[in-house]
Amino acid sequence: MDAVIKVSPEEFDENFFAKIKSLLKYSGTAKVVIEIAERDKKNIVEEPVSEYWAKVNQSIKDIESGRGVVFTMQELDEYLKKNFSE
């Protein structure tokens, strides 16, 4: 599973970490990266343009074929409760 979760400083709390921990509990090979960025910072692509667009197009195909999931924070919370509650 690959996921990008963007949260505001207000959402970045112990509850958020608990949700992430629930996701990681079932993924032995997962990696977590935390990036702190300005809200108005432009997304600077660090890879070649052709590779970037190949990944974007593949992501579009994945979503269109039903192999992707998009969550709001509320939906993520509900998903975790339903699928990963102890």
N, C-alpha and C positions, 0 to 999 in steps of 0.2 A: 504494500500500500504506500502510495506517495500522497502527501497532503501538504498544502500550504494553508496555514491558519494565521490570519491577520487580526490582531486585537488592539484595542485602544489601551492606553495606560490604565484607564479605569477598570477594564476587564482583566488585566494582568494581575491575578491574585491567587490565593491558595486554592480556591475553587477551580480556577483554570488549570493549575498544575495537577489537581486530582483527576480532571478529565483527561489530560494528556497521559498521565500515569495509567489510567484505565485502558487507553488505546495501546500503550506500549507493553502492557502485561502479556499480551498474546502475540507479540511480534519479537522474536528473539534476535532478529537481524536489523532492527530499526536503528535509525540515527536521528537525533534531534539537533537542530541548528536554531539558535536564537540570534536574530538580527535586530538591532535597534536602529531605526531609520526615522528621519524627519517625515512628518505626514505629507508635506508638499514636495518631497524629494522625487525627482523624475526617476523612472526605472531605467537604469543604465545597463545595457546589454554588454556583458563581458565576453561573449562568445561570438564567433563569426556569424554574420547576418544570415547566411544560408542555413546554418545549423539551428539558429533560433527559430526561423520560419518553418523548418522541417518539424521541429518539436511542437510548435503551435498548431500546424496542420494535423499532426498525429493526434494531438489532444482533442481537436475538433472532431476527428473521425472517431476517437474513443467515446466521446460524449454522445455523438449521434448514434453510435451502435450500442449504447447502453452500458458501456464499460466505465463510466465515470459517475461520481456522486458529488453534488454540491450541497453543502450544509450551511444554514445560518447557525449561530451559536446556540440558539434555542433548540433547533433540530438536532444538532450534535449532542446536546445534553440528553434529549429524548432517546436518541439512537444508543448512546452509551448506557442509559438506564435499562433499555429494552434488551440489549445484546450482551452487555458486560457487567451486569449487576452481580454482586457476590451473594 
